[in-house]
């Protein structure tokens, strides 16, 4: 901005100078004011309040205008004076504005230079970025090379700590085990890493690396052999010492990878020593078993043999603690205990299960190879199988064999629940020993029944009582049926059926040896009734629940409990329990149900024969009358008298029955008691006799009711049926 070069226009008007401010249309001081058209404006603004006021005052507008013009000029002059008074300030402002303009021009020049500099800096930054990326790539490459070199050096270098750990430290120390792992990694890299093979560095350290390998192999071999040979010391518990070996399984892993020949040597030594130790354990255990066996049955103790010493007990209790601890045989021998063979069989199986399962898990973890267990335990299993086969040849107790079959099955299930395959196949081989032997014993029992002397010339004439054959058969058959009832199949079905047929024929033949038909019938009722009662009772009691035996029952089994008791033969051992820990089974199985039905039908037929014979002797006229009357009534209409069996003929019979039925019932009661004694069969037969008596008398009354008023008169005069029922109930109590 330029400074003012002169005083503003209009200044010094008094001197004739032009004082115009150059305000253009805004300049109110000019004299050249045109009033053209002002009248029109005044007319147009006639209604304006100001103009009205001027006109109302009666003033001349021109005068009024001049007055205002003077006032405006004064205001203008005052404004000019104010402007002149501020002239210096305006000049200073103009100077400042110019200085600012100069400064801004300098800033503009600086900014232009700075913009140029920024352009060059941007180029430098791009160059630096490219250089930084190149340096980062070089750094990554150097780091990768460093890591590769460090890995390479680590694989081929032999540090003093490694050498000291292998050569100087104790095998059982953590220092040796850590150094052994490091050495193993170096040996593995040297053998399999193509980057190392053929390098100068590997050729330099290879001799020292081999020396360290040999030193580590020797120390590992010596330590393992020392621990393995320690197993053969007398009274050494292998399972207690195995955890020490397990803490050093890395030695075995090192030998297996870097010294296979030494690994095979150590492996063979372990198999040899431990196998011999375990085999000795079972040999000693089996030797004591032979001395503790209680001979329940001998070869001569069969169903058809003469009476033998009795023995009893809840033999099925052995099933209740399949996984109970094995017997401490030396302690049992010291106190003179004896056990049925199935108890000893369970104990051996439990010991075998525990030993085999533990050894299998140890070999899998320590050797990493189930083949070690298989080679180690093969002689043990072969010994157990051969010893059992020899023992079975001397075992003549079919109940013991079937109990062993179940125990063998339960042991297999127990191992399956553990998820341990150590004895897979073993239990199948044991089954192949047990079932054929059981078949032989069942055939022997059948042969003994067929060979029984039952001819008329025999001196062994029976009496109307439960025969020894029925007692033995009931005990044996109920046990066999119960023990096989819940097996997937019933493999003894044919054997039990053949045996039932032979026993029934033998009992029938024995009944014919009695002096009278009635005595023979009583004999059959007693024997059939006994067999049915034993079978039903066995099915109701059932087997003990596997693994849920009470402590009392376990103590009895472990101490040879169950010795002594009632029974006519060792085969009479009960296979069910009366203890609270016993569950009722589902019965005797399908074959048992069929067999029981056959015997019950035989019992029913014999009972019917006996009842008919007794009633035929006590009430012959009444029974004959009823039979004739019912035969005649089938062809005549109801309400008509039957010829020969009408009310006239029935009245004397009814009168005679009313006067004698009590005495005859008492006589029949005494006769039944005389024939059957106080046995359970006596009550059943007496109930059958009284039931048949009531049925005959009821049929007699019904026959009279159908013959019109005369017949009804006979019924009214006869003794009532409820009276007879009440009297018979009183007698049967």
C-alpha positions as CSV (number, residue, x, y, z in Angstrom):
1,X,0.0,0.0,0.0
2,X,1.3,3.5,-0.9
3,X,1.4,6.4,1.4
4,X,-1.1,9.3,0.7
5,X,0.6,12.0,-1.2
6,X,-1.7,14.8,-0.4
7,X,-4.5,15.9,1.9
8,X,-7.9,14.3,0.9
9,X,-10.1,16.1,-1.5
10,X,-12.4,18.7,0.0
11,X,-9.8,19.8,2.6
12,X,-9.5,23.7,2.6
13,X,-12.8,24.5,0.9
14,X,-12.7,27.9,2.4
15,X,-9.7,28.7,0.2
16,X,-11.5,27.8,-2.9
17,X,-10.0,24.4,-3.1
18,X,-11.9,21.3,-4.0
19,X,-12.8,19.6,-0.8
20,X,-14.7,16.7,-2.3
21,X,-14.0,13.4,-0.7
22,X,-14.7,11.4,-3.8
23,X,-17.7,9.7,-2.3
24,X,-19.6,9.4,-5.5
25,X,-23.3,9.0,-5.0
26,X,-22.7,9.0,-1.2
27,X,-21.3,12.5,-1.2
28,X,-24.0,14.7,0.3
29,X,-21.9,17.9,0.1
30,X,-22.0,18.4,-3.6
31,X,-23.8,21.5,-4.8
32,X,-24.8,19.8,-8.0
33,X,-28.0,18.3,-6.6
34,X,-30.8,17.7,-9.1
35,X,-34.3,18.0,-7.8
36,X,-35.9,16.8,-10.9
37,X,-38.9,14.6,-10.2
38,X,-38.9,15.5,-6.5
39,X,-42.5,16.6,-6.7
40,X,-43.4,13.2,-7.9
41,X,-41.5,11.7,-5.0
42,X,-43.2,14.0,-2.6
43,X,-46.6,13.0,-3.9
44,X,-45.6,9.4,-3.7
45,X,-44.5,9.8,-0.2
46,X,-47.3,12.0,0.9
47,X,-48.5,9.4,3.4
48,X,-45.0,9.1,5.0
49,X,-45.0,10.0,8.7
50,X,-41.9,12.3,8.4
51,X,-43.2,14.1,5.4
52,X,-46.6,14.4,7.1
53,X,-44.9,15.9,10.1
54,X,-43.1,18.5,8.0
55,X,-46.2,19.4,6.2
56,X,-48.2,19.5,9.4
57,X,-45.8,22.0,10.9
58,X,-46.3,24.2,8.0
59,X,-42.6,24.3,7.1
60,X,-41.2,24.8,3.7
61,X,-39.7,21.5,2.6
62,X,-36.7,23.3,1.1
63,X,-36.1,25.0,4.4
64,X,-36.5,21.7,6.2
65,X,-34.1,20.2,3.7
66,X,-31.5,22.9,4.2
67,X,-31.7,22.5,7.9
68,X,-30.9,18.8,7.6
69,X,-28.3,19.5,5.0
70,X,-26.5,21.8,7.4
71,X,-26.6,19.2,10.0
72,X,-25.2,16.6,7.6
73,X,-22.4,18.9,6.6
74,X,-21.5,19.5,10.2
75,X,-21.4,15.7,10.7
76,X,-19.3,15.4,7.6
77,X,-16.9,18.0,8.8
78,X,-16.7,16.3,12.2
79,X,-16.0,13.0,10.4
80,X,-13.3,14.6,8.3
81,X,-11.7,16.1,11.4
82,X,-11.7,12.7,13.0
83,X,-10.1,11.2,9.9
84,X,-7.4,13.9,9.8
85,X,-6.8,13.3,13.5
86,X,-6.2,9.6,12.8
87,X,-4.0,10.3,9.8
88,X,-0.8,9.3,11.5
89,X,-2.3,6.1,12.7
90,X,-3.4,5.3,9.3
91,X,0.1,6.0,7.9
92,X,1.6,3.7,10.6
93,X,-1.0,1.1,9.7
94,X,0.0,1.5,6.0
95,X,3.6,1.1,6.9
96,X,2.9,-2.0,9.0
97,X,0.9,-3.6,6.2
98,X,3.7,-3.0,3.8
99,X,6.2,-4.6,6.2
100,X,3.9,-7.5,6.6
101,X,3.6,-7.8,2.8
102,X,7.4,-7.9,2.6
103,X,7.6,-10.5,5.3
104,X,5.0,-12.6,3.6
105,X,6.9,-12.3,0.4
106,X,10.0,-13.7,2.3
107,X,7.9,-16.5,3.8
108,X,6.6,-17.3,0.4
109,X,10.2,-17.5,-0.9
110,X,11.2,-19.7,2.1
111,X,8.3,-22.0,1.5
112,X,9.1,-22.3,-2.1
113,X,12.7,-23.3,-1.1
114,X,11.4,-25.6,1.6
115,X,9.1,-27.3,-1.0
116,X,12.1,-27.8,-3.2
117,X,14.0,-29.3,-0.2
118,X,11.1,-31.6,0.7
119,X,11.1,-33.0,-2.8
120,X,14.7,-34.0,-2.4
121,X,14.1,-35.4,1.1
122,X,11.3,-37.6,-0.3
123,X,13.6,-39.0,-2.8
124,X,16.2,-39.7,-0.1
125,X,13.5,-41.4,2.1
126,X,12.6,-43.7,-0.8
127,X,16.2,-44.5,-1.2
128,X,16.5,-45.2,2.5
129,X,13.4,-47.4,2.4
130,X,14.9,-49.5,-0.4
131,X,18.2,-49.7,1.4
132,X,16.4,-50.7,4.7
133,X,14.5,-53.5,2.9
134,X,17.7,-54.8,1.5
135,X,19.4,-54.6,4.9
136,X,16.4,-56.5,6.5
137,X,16.7,-59.3,3.9
138,X,20.5,-59.5,4.5
139,X,19.7,-59.6,8.3
140,X,17.3,-62.5,7.9
141,X,19.7,-64.3,5.7
142,X,22.5,-63.8,8.3
143,X,20.2,-65.0,11.1
144,X,19.1,-68.0,9.2
145,X,22.7,-68.7,8.4
146,X,23.6,-68.2,12.1
147,X,20.9,-70.6,13.2
148,X,22.0,-73.1,10.7
149,X,25.5,-72.8,11.7
150,X,24.6,-73.0,15.4
151,X,22.5,-76.1,14.7
152,X,25.3,-77.6,12.7
153,X,27.9,-76.8,15.4
154,X,25.5,-78.1,18.1
155,X,25.1,-81.4,16.2
156,X,28.8,-82.0,15.6
157,X,30.4,-80.3,18.7
158,X,31.2,-82.3,21.8
159,X,31.0,-80.0,24.8
160,X,32.9,-80.6,28.0
161,X,29.6,-81.0,29.9
162,X,28.5,-83.8,27.5
163,X,31.9,-85.6,27.8
164,X,31.9,-85.3,31.6
165,X,28.2,-86.4,31.9
166,X,28.9,-89.6,29.9
167,X,32.3,-90.5,31.2
168,X,32.4,-89.3,34.8
169,X,28.8,-89.1,36.2
170,X,26.9,-91.9,37.8
171,X,24.4,-93.8,35.6
172,X,21.5,-93.1,38.0
173,X,22.2,-89.3,38.1
174,X,20.2,-86.8,36.2
175,X,23.5,-85.5,34.6
176,X,24.1,-88.8,32.9
177,X,20.5,-89.2,31.7
178,X,20.5,-85.7,30.3
179,X,23.9,-86.3,28.6
180,X,22.7,-89.6,27.3
181,X,19.7,-87.9,25.6
182,X,22.0,-85.3,24.1
183,X,24.4,-87.9,22.8
184,X,21.5,-89.9,21.3
185,X,20.4,-86.9,19.3
186,X,24.0,-86.3,18.1
187,X,24.4,-89.9,17.0
188,X,21.0,-89.8,15.3
189,X,22.0,-86.7,13.4
190,X,25.4,-88.1,12.4
191,X,23.7,-91.3,11.1
192,X,20.7,-89.8,9.3
193,X,21.3,-86.1,8.5
194,X,22.6,-85.7,4.9
195,X,23.8,-82.2,5.7
196,X,26.4,-83.7,8.2
197,X,27.5,-86.8,6.4
198,X,30.7,-86.3,4.5
199,X,31.5,-83.0,6.2
200,X,35.0,-82.3,7.5
201,X,33.6,-81.4,10.9
202,X,31.9,-84.7,11.3
203,X,35.1,-86.6,10.3
204,X,36.9,-84.7,12.9
205,X,34.6,-85.6,15.8
206,X,33.4,-89.0,14.6
207,X,36.1,-90.9,16.6
208,X,35.3,-89.1,19.8
209,X,31.6,-89.5,19.2
210,X,32.1,-93.2,18.8
211,X,34.1,-93.4,22.0
212,X,31.3,-91.6,23.9
213,X,28.7,-94.0,22.3
214,X,30.7,-97.0,23.4
215,X,31.2,-95.6,26.9
216,X,27.4,-94.9,27.3
217,X,26.5,-98.3,26.0
218,X,28.8,-100.0,28.4
219,X,27.6,-98.1,31.4
220,X,24.0,-98.6,30.4
221,X,24.5,-102.3,29.8
222,X,26.3,-102.8,33.1
223,X,23.6,-101.0,35.1
224,X,20.7,-102.8,33.4
225,X,22.4,-106.2,33.9
226,X,23.0,-105.5,37.5
227,X,19.4,-104.7,38.1
228,X,18.1,-107.7,36.1
229,X,20.4,-110.1,37.8
230,X,19.2,-108.8,41.1
231,X,15.8,-110.2,40.3
232,X,17.1,-113.8,40.8
233,X,17.9,-113.3,44.4
234,X,15.8,-115.4,46.8
235,X,12.7,-113.7,48.1
236,X,13.0,-110.9,45.7
237,X,9.7,-109.2,44.7
238,X,10.1,-108.3,41.0
239,X,7.2,-105.9,41.0
240,X,8.8,-103.9,43.8
241,X,12.1,-103.5,42.0
242,X,10.7,-102.8,38.5
243,X,9.9,-99.1,39.3
244,X,13.7,-98.6,39.6
245,X,14.2,-99.8,36.1
246,X,11.2,-97.8,34.9
247,X,12.9,-94.6,36.0
248,X,15.8,-95.5,33.6
249,X,13.9,-96.6,30.6
250,X,15.8,-94.0,28.5
251,X,18.8,-96.4,28.8
252,X,16.8,-99.1,27.0
253,X,15.7,-96.6,24.4
254,X,19.3,-95.5,23.8
255,X,20.5,-99.1,23.4
256,X,17.6,-100.0,21.1
257,X,18.5,-97.2,18.8
258,X,22.3,-97.0,19.0
259,X,23.4,-100.5,20.1
260,X,20.8,-103.1,18.8
261,X,23.0,-106.1,19.6
262,X,23.5,-105.0,23.2
263,X,19.7,-104.2,23.4
264,X,18.9,-107.7,22.3
265,X,21.3,-109.1,24.9
266,X,19.8,-107.1,27.7
267,X,16.3,-107.9,26.5
268,X,17.1,-111.6,26.4
269,X,18.6,-111.4,29.9
270,X,15.4,-109.7,31.3
271,X,13.2,-112.3,29.6
272,X,15.3,-115.2,31.0
273,X,15.6,-113.9,34.5
274,X,12.1,-112.6,35.1
275,X,10.5,-115.5,33.3
276,X,12.4,-117.9,35.5
277,X,11.4,-115.9,38.6
278,X,7.7,-115.8,37.7
279,X,7.8,-119.5,36.7
280,X,9.3,-120.4,40.1
281,X,6.6,-118.4,41.8
282,X,3.8,-120.3,40.1
283,X,5.6,-123.7,40.5
284,X,5.9,-123.1,44.3
285,X,2.3,-121.9,44.4
286,X,1.1,-124.9,42.5
287,X,3.0,-127.3,44.7
288,X,1.2,-125.9,47.8
289,X,-2.1,-126.2,45.9
290,X,-1.6,-129.9,45.5
291,X,-1.2,-130.2,49.3
292,X,-4.3,-128.0,50.1
293,X,-6.8,-129.7,47.8
294,X,-9.8,-131.2,49.5
295,X,-10.9,-134.3,47.6
296,X,-14.6,-133.7,47.4
297,X,-15.3,-136.5,45.0
298,X,-13.2,-139.5,43.9
299,X,-13.5,-141.6,40.8
300,X,-15.8,-144.0,42.8
301,X,-18.2,-141.2,43.9
302,X,-20.8,-141.3,41.2
303,X,-24.6,-141.2,41.2
304,X,-24.9,-144.9,41.1
305,X,-22.1,-145.7,43.6
306,X,-22.6,-146.8,47.2
307,X,-23.0,-144.2,49.9
308,X,-19.8,-142.1,50.6
309,X,-18.8,-139.7,53.5
310,X,-20.9,-136.6,53.4
311,X,-19.6,-133.1,52.9
312,X,-21.5,-129.8,52.2
313,X,-21.1,-126.1,52.0
314,X,-22.0,-123.1,49.8
315,X,-19.5,-123.9,47.1
316,X,-21.0,-121.2,44.8
317,X,-19.7,-118.5,47.1
318,X,-16.4,-118.7,45.2
319,X,-18.2,-116.9,42.4
320,X,-18.8,-113.9,44.7
321,X,-15.2,-112.8,45.0
322,X,-13.6,-113.6,41.7
323,X,-11.3,-110.6,42.0
324,X,-10.7,-111.1,45.7
325,X,-7.1,-111.4,46.9
326,X,-5.5,-114.8,46.2
327,X,-5.1,-117.2,49.1
328,X,-2.0,-117.0,51.2
329,X,-1.3,-120.7,50.8
330,X,1.6,-121.0,53.3
331,X,-0.6,-119.5,56.0
332,X,-3.5,-121.7,55.1
333,X,-1.3,-124.8,55.1
334,X,0.1,-123.8,58.5
335,X,-3.4,-123.8,60.0
336,X,-4.3,-127.1,58.2
337,X,-7.0,-125.6,55.9
338,X,-8.3,-127.5,52.9
339,X,-10.2,-126.1,50.0
340,X,-12.3,-127.5,47.1
341,X,-10.5,-127.4,43.9
342,X,-12.5,-124.5,42.5
343,X,-11.4,-122.2,45.3
344,X,-7.7,-123.0,44.6
345,X,-8.4,-122.5,40.9
346,X,-9.8,-119.1,41.6
347,X,-6.8,-118.2,43.7
348,X,-4.3,-119.2,41.0
349,X,-6.3,-117.3,38.3
350,X,-6.3,-114.2,40.5
351,X,-2.6,-114.4,41.0
352,X,-2.1,-115.0,37.3
353,X,-4.3,-112.0,36.4
354,X,-2.5,-109.6,38.7
355,X,1.0,-110.8,37.7
356,X,0.3,-110.9,33.9
357,X,-1.5,-107.5,33.9
358,X,1.4,-105.8,35.8
359,X,4.1,-107.4,33.6
360,X,2.3,-106.5,30.4
361,X,2.0,-102.9,31.4
362,X,5.6,-102.8,32.5
363,X,6.9,-104.3,29.3
364,X,4.8,-102.0,27.2
365,X,6.2,-98.9,28.9
366,X,9.8,-100.0,29.6
367,X,10.6,-102.0,26.5
368,X,8.0,-100.5,24.2
369,X,7.3,-103.9,22.8
370,X,4.5,-106.3,23.8
371,X,6.7,-109.1,22.4
372,X,8.8,-109.0,25.5
373,X,5.8,-109.9,27.6
374,X,4.7,-112.6,25.2
375,X,8.2,-114.3,25.3
376,X,8.5,-113.8,29.1
377,X,5.1,-115.2,30.0
378,X,4.9,-118.0,27.5
379,X,6.6,-120.6,29.8
380,X,4.5,-119.5,32.7
381,X,1.2,-119.9,30.8
382,X,2.4,-123.2,29.4
383,X,3.2,-124.4,32.9
384,X,-0.2,-123.4,34.2
385,X,-2.0,-125.0,31.3
386,X,-0.1,-128.3,31.6
387,X,-0.4,-128.4,35.4
388,X,-4.1,-127.8,35.1
389,X,-4.5,-130.5,32.5
390,X,-2.7,-132.9,34.8
391,X,-4.9,-131.9,37.7
392,X,-8.1,-132.2,35.7
393,X,-7.2,-135.8,34.9
394,X,-7.5,-136.5,38.7
395,X,-10.6,-134.3,39.2
396,X,-13.9,-136.2,39.4
397,X,-16.2,-133.5,40.6
398,X,-18.5,-132.1,37.8
399,X,-19.7,-129.3,40.1
400,X,-16.1,-128.1,40.6
401,X,-15.5,-128.2,36.9
402,X,-18.6,-126.2,36.0
403,X,-17.6,-123.7,38.8
404,X,-14.2,-123.5,37.2
405,X,-15.8,-122.8,33.8
406,X,-17.7,-119.9,35.3
407,X,-14.6,-118.6,37.1
408,X,-12.6,-118.8,33.9
409,X,-15.4,-116.8,32.2
410,X,-15.5,-114.2,35.0
411,X,-11.7,-113.8,35.0
412,X,-11.8,-113.1,31.2
413,X,-14.5,-110.5,31.7
414,X,-12.4,-108.9,34.6
415,X,-9.4,-108.6,32.3
416,X,-11.6,-107.1,29.6
417,X,-12.9,-104.5,32.0
418,X,-9.3,-103.6,32.8
419,X,-8.7,-103.2,29.1
420,X,-5.6,-105.4,29.4
421,X,-5.0,-108.1,26.7
422,X,-2.3,-109.9,28.7
423,X,-4.3,-113.2,28.9
424,X,-6.1,-113.0,25.6
425,X,-6.4,-116.5,24.2
426,X,-5.4,-118.1,27.6
427,X,-9.0,-118.4,28.8
428,X,-10.1,-120.0,25.5
429,X,-7.4,-122.6,25.9
430,X,-8.5,-123.3,29.5
431,X,-12.1,-123.7,28.3
432,X,-10.8,-126.3,25.9
433,X,-9.4,-128.2,28.8
434,X,-12.5,-127.8,31.1
435,X,-15.4,-128.7,28.8
436,X,-14.1,-132.0,27.5
437,X,-13.3,-133.1,31.0
438,X,-16.7,-132.1,32.2
439,X,-18.2,-134.2,29.3
440,X,-16.2,-137.2,30.5
441,X,-17.4,-136.8,34.0
442,X,-21.0,-136.5,32.9
443,X,-20.7,-139.6,30.8
444,X,-19.3,-141.4,33.9
445,X,-22.2,-140.3,36.0
446,X,-24.6,-141.6,33.3
447,X,-22.8,-144.9,33.0
448,X,-22.9,-145.3,36.8
449,X,-26.7,-144.9,36.8
450,X,-27.1,-147.4,34.0
451,X,-25.0,-149.8,35.9
452,X,-27.0,-149.7,39.1
453,X,-28.2,-153.2,40.2
454,X,-32.0,-152.9,39.9
455,X,-32.9,-156.5,38.9
456,X,-35.3,-158.5,41.1
457,X,-32.5,-160.7,42.4
458,X,-30.5,-157.8,43.7
459,X,-29.9,-157.6,47.4
460,X,-30.3,-153.8,47.4
461,X,-34.1,-153.9,47.7
462,X,-35.3,-150.3,48.3
463,X,-37.8,-149.1,50.9
464,X,-40.5,-146.4,50.4
465,X,-38.1,-143.5,51.1
466,X,-36.0,-140.9,49.3
467,X,-33.3,-143.0,47.6
468,X,-29.6,-142.0,47.6
469,X,-29.8,-141.9,43.8
470,X,-32.5,-139.2,43.9
471,X,-30.6,-137.2,46.5
472,X,-27.4,-137.2,44.5
473,X,-29.2,-136.6,41.2
474,X,-31.2,-133.6,42.6
475,X,-28.1,-132.0,44.1
476,X,-25.9,-132.6,41.1
477,X,-28.5,-131.6,38.5
478,X,-29.7,-128.5,40.3
479,X,-26.1,-127.3,40.6
480,X,-25.3,-128.0,37.0
481,X,-28.4,-126.3,35.7
482,X,-28.0,-123.3,37.8
483,X,-24.3,-122.8,36.9
484,X,-25.0,-123.0,33.2
485,X,-28.4,-121.2,33.2
486,X,-27.0,-117.7,32.2
487,X,-24.3,-118.9,29.8
488,X,-24.7,-117.9,26.2
489,X,-25.5,-121.5,25.4
490,X,-26.4,-124.5,27.6
491,X,-23.7,-127.0,26.5
492,X,-24.9,-129.6,29.0
493,X,-28.5,-129.8,27.8
494,X,-28.1,-133.1,26.1
495,X,-26.1,-134.5,29.0
496,X,-28.7,-133.5,31.6
497,X,-31.5,-134.8,29.5
498,X,-29.9,-138.2,29.1
499,X,-29.1,-138.3,32.8
500,X,-32.7,-137.5,33.7
501,X,-34.0,-140.3,31.5
502,X,-31.5,-142.8,33.0
503,X,-32.4,-141.7,36.6
504,X,-36.1,-141.8,36.0
505,X,-35.8,-145.3,34.5
506,X,-33.6,-146.4,37.5
507,X,-36.2,-145.1,40.0
508,X,-39.0,-146.8,38.1
509,X,-37.1,-150.1,38.2
510,X,-36.4,-149.7,41.9
511,X,-40.1,-149.1,42.5
512,X,-40.9,-152.4,40.9
513,X,-38.8,-154.2,43.4
514,X,-41.1,-153.2,46.3
515,X,-43.6,-155.7,47.5
516,X,-46.7,-153.8,46.3
517,X,-47.7,-151.4,43.6
518,X,-48.8,-148.9,46.2
519,X,-45.4,-149.1,47.9
520,X,-43.7,-148.5,44.6
521,X,-46.0,-145.5,44.0
522,X,-45.1,-144.1,47.4
523,X,-41.4,-144.6,46.5
524,X,-41.7,-142.7,43.3
525,X,-43.7,-139.9,44.9
526,X,-41.1,-139.4,47.6
527,X,-38.2,-139.4,45.1
528,X,-39.8,-137.3,42.4
529,X,-41.1,-134.9,45.1
530,X,-37.6,-134.6,46.6
531,X,-36.0,-133.8,43.2
532,X,-38.7,-131.2,42.3
533,X,-38.2,-129.6,45.7
534,X,-34.5,-129.3,45.4
535,X,-34.7,-127.9,41.8
536,X,-37.3,-125.3,42.8
537,X,-35.3,-124.3,45.9
538,X,-32.1,-123.9,43.9
539,X,-33.8,-121.8,41.3
540,X,-35.3,-119.6,44.0
541,X,-32.0,-119.0,45.9
542,X,-29.9,-118.5,42.7
543,X,-26.3,-117.8,42.5
544,X,-24.3,-115.2,44.5
545,X,-23.8,-111.9,42.7
546,X,-20.3,-111.9,41.2
547,X,-18.0,-109.6,43.2
548,X,-20.6,-108.7,45.9
549,X,-19.8,-111.2,48.7
550,X,-20.1,-110.1,52.3
551,X,-16.9,-110.1,54.4
552,X,-18.2,-113.0,56.5
553,X,-18.7,-115.2,53.4
554,X,-15.3,-114.2,52.1
555,X,-13.7,-115.2,55.4
556,X,-15.5,-118.5,55.3
557,X,-14.3,-119.2,51.8
558,X,-10.7,-118.2,52.6
559,X,-10.6,-120.4,55.7
560,X,-12.1,-123.5,54.0
561,X,-15.6,-122.5,55.1
562,X,-18.4,-124.7,54.1
563,X,-16.8,-127.9,55.4
564,X,-19.2,-130.1,57.2
565,X,-22.9,-130.1,56.8
566,X,-25.8,-132.3,55.9
567,X,-25.9,-134.4,52.8
568,X,-25.6,-138.0,51.7
569,X,-22.8,-137.5,49.3
570,X,-20.2,-135.0,48.3
571,X,-22.2,-134.2,45.2
572,X,-24.9,-132.9,47.5
573,X,-23.0,-129.6,47.9
574,X,-25.3,-126.7,47.6
575,X,-24.4,-124.3,44.9
576,X,-26.6,-121.5,46.1
577,X,-26.3,-119.3,49.2
578,X,-28.5,-118.2,52.0
579,X,-26.4,-115.2,52.8
580,X,-27.8,-111.7,52.3
581,X,-25.3,-111.0,49.5
582,X,-27.0,-113.5,47.3
583,X,-29.3,-112.6,44.4
584,X,-32.1,-114.8,43.1
585,X,-31.3,-115.9,39.6
586,X,-33.7,-116.0,36.7
587,X,-34.1,-119.8,37.2
588,X,-32.5,-122.9,35.9
589,X,-32.4,-121.9,32.2
590,X,-34.5,-123.3,29.4
591,X,-33.2,-126.8,29.7
592,X,-33.7,-126.7,33.4
593,X,-37.3,-125.5,33.0
594,X,-38.0,-128.4,30.6
595,X,-36.4,-130.9,32.9
596,X,-38.4,-129.7,35.9
597,X,-41.6,-129.8,33.9
598,X,-40.9,-133.5,33.0
599,X,-40.3,-134.5,36.6
600,X,-43.3,-132.6,37.9
601,X,-45.5,-134.4,35.4
602,X,-44.2,-137.7,36.6
603,X,-44.8,-136.7,40.2
604,X,-48.4,-135.6,39.3
605,X,-49.1,-139.0,37.6
606,X,-47.8,-141.0,40.5
607,X,-49.7,-138.8,43.0
608,X,-52.9,-139.4,41.0
609,X,-52.4,-143.1,41.0
610,X,-51.9,-143.1,44.8
611,X,-54.9,-140.9,45.4
612,X,-57.1,-143.0,43.1
613,X,-56.0,-146.1,44.9
614,X,-56.7,-144.7,48.4
615,X,-60.1,-143.2,47.5
616,X,-61.0,-146.4,45.7
617,X,-60.4,-148.3,49.0
618,X,-62.1,-145.8,51.3
619,X,-65.2,-144.8,49.1
620,X,-65.6,-147.4,46.5
621,X,-69.4,-147.3,46.3
622,X,-69.5,-143.4,46.0
623,X,-66.9,-143.3,43.3
624,X,-68.5,-146.1,41.3
625,X,-71.9,-144.4,41.6
626,X,-70.6,-141.1,40.3
627,X,-68.9,-142.7,37.3
628,X,-72.0,-144.7,36.3
629,X,-74.3,-141.7,36.9
630,X,-72.1,-139.3,34.8
631,X,-72.0,-141.9,32.0
632,X,-75.8,-142.2,32.0
633,X,-76.4,-138.4,32.3
634,X,-74.5,-137.7,29.1
635,X,-77.4,-139.2,27.1
636,X,-80.5,-138.1,29.0
637,X,-82.2,-134.7,29.4
638,X,-81.6,-132.8,32.7
639,X,-84.4,-133.3,35.4
640,X,-85.0,-136.9,34.6
641,X,-84.1,-139.7,37.0
642,X,-81.2,-141.9,35.9
643,X,-82.0,-145.6,35.9
644,X,-79.9,-147.3,38.6
645,X,-78.3,-144.0,39.7
646,X,-81.4,-142.1,40.7
647,X,-82.4,-140.6,44.1
648,X,-83.6,-143.9,45.6
649,X,-80.1,-145.4,45.0
650,X,-78.3,-142.2,46.0
651,X,-80.1,-141.6,49.3
652,X,-78.4,-144.6,51.2
653,X,-75.0,-143.5,49.8
654,X,-75.5,-139.9,51.0
655,X,-76.6,-141.1,54.4
656,X,-73.6,-143.5,54.7
657,X,-71.2,-140.8,53.6
658,X,-72.6,-138.3,56.2
659,X,-72.1,-140.8,58.9
660,X,-68.6,-142.0,58.0
661,X,-66.7,-139.3,56.0
662,X,-64.9,-138.0,59.1
663,X,-63.7,-141.4,60.2
664,X,-62.6,-142.3,56.7
665,X,-60.8,-139.0,56.3
666,X,-59.0,-139.5,59.6
667,X,-58.1,-143.1,58.5
668,X,-56.7,-141.8,55.2
669,X,-54.7,-139.1,57.0
670,X,-53.1,-141.8,59.2
671,X,-52.4,-144.0,56.2
672,X,-50.7,-141.1,54.3
673,X,-48.6,-140.4,57.4
674,X,-47.7,-144.0,57.7
675,X,-46.7,-144.2,54.0
676,X,-44.8,-140.8,53.7
677,X,-43.9,-140.0,57.3
678,X,-43.2,-136.4,58.2
679,X,-41.8,-135.5,54.8
680,X,-42.8,-132.6,52.6
681,X,-44.4,-135.1,50.2
682,X,-46.9,-136.2,52.9
683,X,-48.6,-132.9,53.1
684,X,-48.8,-132.6,49.3
685,X,-50.3,-136.1,49.0
686,X,-52.8,-135.5,51.8
687,X,-53.9,-132.3,50.1
688,X,-54.3,-134.2,46.8
689,X,-56.4,-136.9,48.6
690,X,-58.7,-134.5,50.3
691,X,-59.0,-132.4,47.1
692,X,-60.0,-135.5,45.1
693,X,-62.5,-136.5,47.9
694,X,-64.1,-133.1,47.7
695,X,-64.3,-133.3,43.9
696,X,-65.9,-136.8,44.0
697,X,-68.5,-135.7,46.6
698,X,-69.2,-132.4,44.7
699,X,-69.8,-134.4,41.5
700,X,-72.2,-136.7,43.5
701,X,-74.2,-133.6,44.6
702,X,-74.2,-132.1,41.2
703,X,-75.5,-135.4,39.8
704,X,-78.4,-135.3,42.2
705,X,-79.3,-131.7,41.5
706,X,-79.9,-132.5,37.9
707,X,-82.5,-135.2,38.7
708,X,-85.4,-133.1,39.7
709,X,-87.1,-132.5,43.0
710,X,-86.3,-136.0,44.3
711,X,-82.6,-135.4,43.7
712,X,-82.8,-132.0,45.3
713,X,-84.3,-133.7,48.4
714,X,-81.3,-136.0,48.6
715,X,-79.0,-133.0,48.4
716,X,-80.9,-131.2,51.2
717,X,-80.6,-134.3,53.5
718,X,-76.9,-134.8,52.7
719,X,-74.0,-133.3,54.6
720,X,-73.1,-129.9,53.0
721,X,-69.9,-129.5,50.9
722,X,-68.7,-126.6,53.1
723,X,-69.0,-128.7,56.2
724,X,-66.8,-131.4,54.6
725,X,-64.3,-128.8,53.4
726,X,-64.0,-127.3,56.9
727,X,-63.5,-130.7,58.4
728,X,-60.8,-131.7,55.9
729,X,-59.0,-128.4,56.4
730,X,-58.9,-129.1,60.1
731,X,-57.4,-132.6,59.5
732,X,-54.8,-131.3,57.0
733,X,-53.3,-128.8,59.4
